Amino acid sequence: MGNPVEHIRRYQTELTALRRDLHAHPELAFEEARTAQRVADQLAGWGIEIHRGLAKTGVVGIIPGRKPGGRAIGLRADMDCLPMHETAARPHKSRNAGRMHACGHDGHTTMLLGAARYLSETRQFDGTAYVIFQPAEEHGGGANVMVREGLFERFPASEVYALHNWPGLPPGQIAVRAGPVLAAADEIRIDVRGTGGHAAMPHLTVDPVVVAAHIITALQTIASRNVSPVDAVVVSVCSMETSQLGTFNVIPDGVKLVGTVRTFRPETQALAERRIREIAAAVASGLGASAQVEYIRGYPATVNTPKEAEFAARVGGRIFGQDNVVREFDPTMGGEDFAYMLQARPGAYVLLGQGGGASGCWLHNPSYDFNDEVIPLGAGYLAALAEEALPLA
C-alpha cells in the first residue's frame, strides 16, 4: 500500500490557494454558505456525489470504493470561524470584519478536500468513504445537529475520525490516545442580588460586589477540596458585570458572573454543578444576599474509543513513522463538538502537528494562520485511514 501524501503533493499548490481563499472569507456558525458552496463545487468537480442541508450548511460527499457497500468510514472536518478580528497583515487576511479562521478550520476543510480528491481518483479501498463537512463547531454544536438530523442513518459509517491541527507539535507528528482527549465544556451564570446604596454608607447596603468576590474565591475549593487530586476540573469565572457601571460612589444592586466548567468524567461534572449551586447560595445567604445559578451543559467530553485510537495510531506510524506518533499525552481542557459524533459511533480525534508555521502562534490568537506545509500530510493521513479501514479484498 502506497503513501497518499506523495500523491497529494502533486496538487498542493491548488489546495494552498483554496485554503487561503477560505481563510480570507471566514463565516460564523450556521452561516457557512460560501464555504459550503466552495466545498460542494470542489467535490462535484471531482465527480463525487454530494448531499447538502444537514445542520443547514453541512455537506457530505459519498465516495464508493472498488466494491461499494459493506463497511463505511466517516471523515469529518469543521468549516466555521471565530468571532475575532484578525490583526496580522497577510495577503489572505480576513475580508470579513470581526470574523477570523483562528483555529485552522480552513485548513481542516482543505485537508479533507485533498483526501476526498485522492480517494475519488484512486479508489484503492472497498466499501464507502463519507467525507463530512460540518458547520458550527465553535458555537452551536453543529456535530450534534447533524447527528440529530440523521447523519449516520443516511450515511451509515461504522467509525468516524477527525483531525485537528496542533501548533504544539512539529509538522510530521500526530498525537492520538484512547480515552478523553478534550473536556466537557459547560457554562455558568450566577446572578448575585444585594441592596445598593451610597458607597460612603456601606452599612446601609448589602454589597453584591463583596459577595461575588467571596463566591469567586470559594468556587476554587471545588478543585482543591471536593474533587480527587488525580481527577481534573477547572472552574473559571471569566466575566463580572455590576448593575451600576462607571460610577465610583454607588454600590450596585446586583452582580452577574459568567464562567466555564471543564471536566472529563460525568460524575465530576455532576459534582461540580452541585457544589457551584450550593456554594453560591450559601455564601450569598451568609452575607445577607442571594444568588441564582444557571448551569448550562455544553459539549460533552471528547472520548476516543480504544480500538479506533489504536488503529489511528497504527496508520499514523505507517504514514509518519512510529517515532512521530505521540501516544501518551495529557488531554486538554478545551472542548470540541466532535464528541457528539463519538457518542454515536466509535472513532478517534487526532492532533496533527503544524508548529513552526509562518504565524508561529497558538490557536484562537488574532495573528494565527494555518501552516500550509502540512496540508498534504493531513490529507494523506485522512486518506490512509479510509484505505486501511476499508482494505481491498
N, C-alpha and C positions, 0 to 999 in steps of 0.2 A: 504494500500500500504506500503510495507516494505522499509527499508533504504538500498540502494545498497552499501553504504560504508562498512557495515559489511561483506557483501558477498565478496566484492573485497579485503578485508583484507586477505582473505584466500590465495591469490596469490601475496601478497605484496612483498615477497622475490624475486619472479621471476621478477616482474615489476621493483624492485630496481636494480637488476642485468642488466636488459635491459636498464634502464635509464643510468646507469654508463657506459655501453658499448657504447651507443650513445654519451655520453659526451667525451669518450676517442677517438672518431673518428668523430670529427666535420667536416662539409662540408659547403662551401660557397654557395651563391645564384645560383640556377640552376645547381649546381654540386652535389646535394644530392643523388648520385647514390646508395651508400652503405646504407644510411639511408632509402631511398625509398624501397630498396630490403628487408631490415630487416622488415619494416612495412608490405610490401606485404606478406612476408613469415609468419609473425605472423597472419595476417588476414586469409590467406589461410589455415593455420593450425587449425584455429577455425571454418572452414567451411564457411567463409564469402566471397561472390563474390567480386572480386576486378577489378578495371579498372585503367589503367595507361596511362600516356602520356600527360595529360593536363599540360600546363606550363612546359613541358619537363620532370620533375621528379615528378610531382604530382601523388598522389594515392588517389582513392576514393573507399571506401568499402560500399556495399549495404547490409543492414540488414533488412529484412522484419519482421514485427510483426506477430501476430497470424492471422490477416486478412490483407494481403498485399493490396496495392493500397490505394486510398484515400489520406489523408493528409500525409505530409512528413516533416521531420525536418533535418536540416543540422547542424553538429557539426564540428568545424574546429580547427586544430592545425597547428602551423608552425614548419618547420623542419630545417631551415638553421642556421648557426652560424655567428659569427662576425669575422672580420679580426684582431684578437688580439692575443697576446702571453699570455698564462696562466702562472701565477707566483707561485701559491700555490702548495705545494708538497702534492699530494694525490694519492692513488693507481690508480685512474681512470683519472688522469691528461691527457690533450690532447696530443695525439701522433702526431698530425699534426701541425708542426711549423707555428706560425702566424695565427692559427685558434683556436677559442675557443667558447664554448657554455657559453657565459657570460650573456645571457638574459633568460636562462631557457627553450629554445625551446626543448631541450632534455626531460625536464620534461613535457612540454605540449604534445609532441608526445606520451610519455609513458602514461600519464593520459588518452588521447583519446583511446589509445590501450586498456587500462584497462576497459574503458567504453564499447568499442566495444566487448570485450570478455564477459563481463557481459550481454550485450544486446543479444548477439548471444546465450548465454546459457539459458537465462530466457524467452526472447520473451514476456515479460509482457506489450505489447503495440499493438495497431492496427495501420496499416499504414507502413511507411518505415522510417528508420533512415539512413541517409547518413553520414559516417564519412569521413571528408575531410582533407587530409594531404597535406599541401600547402608548396611549396618551396618559397624561396626568399622574406621573409618578411623584412629583414634588408636592403636589397638593391635590386631593380629590380621590385618591385611591383608584386610579384607572384600572389597575390589575383586578381589584375586587369587582369593579363594574363589569369588566369583560367576563370574568368567571360567572358572575350572577346572570349575565345575559346569554350564557350558554357557550362560552368559548370552547370548552373541552367536550361538550356534546356535539357541537358542529364540526370541531376539528379534534378528533379523539387521539391526542398524543398520549402515549403511555408514560412519558417522562418529559421534563421541561428544564431548560437551562438558561441562565442569563450571565452576562459578562459585564463587569463594571471596571472602568479604568481606575487605577490607584497610583497617585503620584509618589507614594511612599515606597514603591517597589521600582527597581530599574526595568527598562524595556527588556523583553525576552524572559521575564519571570511571571509566574502566576502563583496565587495563593488560594488554596481550597482546603476545607476541613469538614468533617462531619459535625452535626450539631449546630448550635447557634452561631451565626455569623454576624448578624446585626440585631439590635434590640427592638422590643416593643416601644413605640413612641406615643405616649399619652400627653394630654394637655390638661392643666389645672387652672381654674379660675376661682379666686377667693375674693368675696365681697365683704369687706370689714366695715361695719357700721358703728359709729360712735355719736358723740354730741359735739358739734362745733362751737366755736366761740372766739373770744379775743385771746390772742397769744400771750398777752400780758397777764391774763387771769385764767391760767390753765386749770385751777382748782374748780372752776365752774363748768368744765368741759369733760368729756371722755375722749381723749385724743386717739383717733384711729391710726395715726402715723406711728405712735409708740406701740400700739397693739400689733400693727402689721410687722414692725421690726422684731418684736418678740416671736411672732408666728414664723417669720422667715428663719430666725435662728433655731427655733425649736424643731422645725421640719428637718434640719440636718441630723437630728438624733435618729431619724428613721434608718439612715445608712449606718450610723455609728453604734446604735444601741438596739435596733429592732431586727435588723437583717443579719444573717450569719456572715461572719467575716470572709468566708470562702464563696459567698454568693455575690451578686452585683446589683446595685441600684443607684440611680442618680436622681436626685430631686433638686431641680434648679428653679428658683424664682427669677425670672428674666425681665419682668416689667412691673413697675409700681406707679400707679397714677392716682392722685388725690382728686377729690371733688372740687377743690379750690386751688387753681393753678396760678402761680405768678405773684401771689400776694404774701408779703413777708410777715404780716402780723395777724393772720387769720388761721386758726386751727380748723381743718375741714371736718365735714360730717362723715366722710367715708373715704376708703382707700380700696382700689382694685389691684389685686396681684394676679399676674399671669405667669405661668411657668410650664415646665415639662417634667415628666417622669419617664425614666428609661429602665427597663428590666428585661431579663431573658426568660424567666420562669413565670408561668401563670400564677403560681402560688405567691411569688414575691410581688407580682403586680397587684394581686388582691390585697395583700398585706399593706402595701404602700398606700393604696386608695383608702383603706380603712383607717390607717393611722393619720393620714392627712386630714381626714374629716374629724377624727377625734381630737387631734392636736389643735387644729384651727378653732374648733368650737370651745374647747376647754380653756385655751389661753385667752381667747376673747372674753369669755364669760368671767374668768378670774380677774380681768382688768375692767370689767363693767361694760364691755361692748358685746357685739355679736358678730358671727362670721358664717357666711353661707358658702359652701364649696360646690363647685361644678367640676366633676371629673369626667373628661371626655376620652373614651378609649380610641386610640389611633391605630396605626398599623401594628399588627402582631409581630412577634419576633420572627426573623428570617432564619429558618432552621433547615439545614441540608440533611437529606436522608443518607444514611451510611453507605449503602451500595452505590448510589449515584455519585456521591462525593468521591469515593474511591475510583469509580470509573472516570470521572472528570480529571482526577489527578493522574491516572494512568495515561490518558490521552495527552495530557499536558507534558508528561515525561517523554512521550514519543515525539511531540512537536518541538518542544523547547529543550529537552534533555532533563534527566532526573534531578540533576543538581539545581535546576531552575524552577522546581516545583516546591513551594513552601507549604508544608502540611501542618505544621504546628505554629499557631499564632493566636494572639488574643483577639476575640471578637470585638467589634467596635460598638459603641453605644448609639451610633447613628441608626436611622430607620429606613426601611425600604419596602414598598408595597408588593414586590415580587413574593413576599411572604404569603400573600393570598393564593398565588399560583402553587406554591409549595404545600399549602394546606390541601389543595385539590389534587395534586399529582406529585409523585416523587421527583426529585431533581436536585440541582445544586446551583448555588450562586457563587461565581468565581471572580476573583480580583485579578485584573491584568495590569502588570507594571507599565507605567508610562513616565516615570521620573526622568528628569533631565531634558524635558521639552523646553521650548522657547519661553514659555511663561514662568517655568520654574517655581510654581506656587501650588498650594493645596486647593482642594475643591471648595466651592462656594466663595471664592475670592474674586473681587471685581477685576483683577488682572489675569485671571485664569484663561488658559486656552488648551485645547486638546492637542496631544503630541501626534502629528500626522504620521510619524515614522512607524507607529505601532498599528496602523490600520491593517496592513496585510497580516500582521501577527495575530491580531484578534479575529479577523475574518477567517484566516486559515484554521485557527483553533476551533471556531464555531463549526466550520465545515467538517473538520475532522471528527467532532463529536457526532455529527449526523452519520458520517461514513462508518464509524466504528460501532455506533449503537445499532445501525441497520446494515450489517455486513452482507456483501453479495454471497449467495449460497454457493 
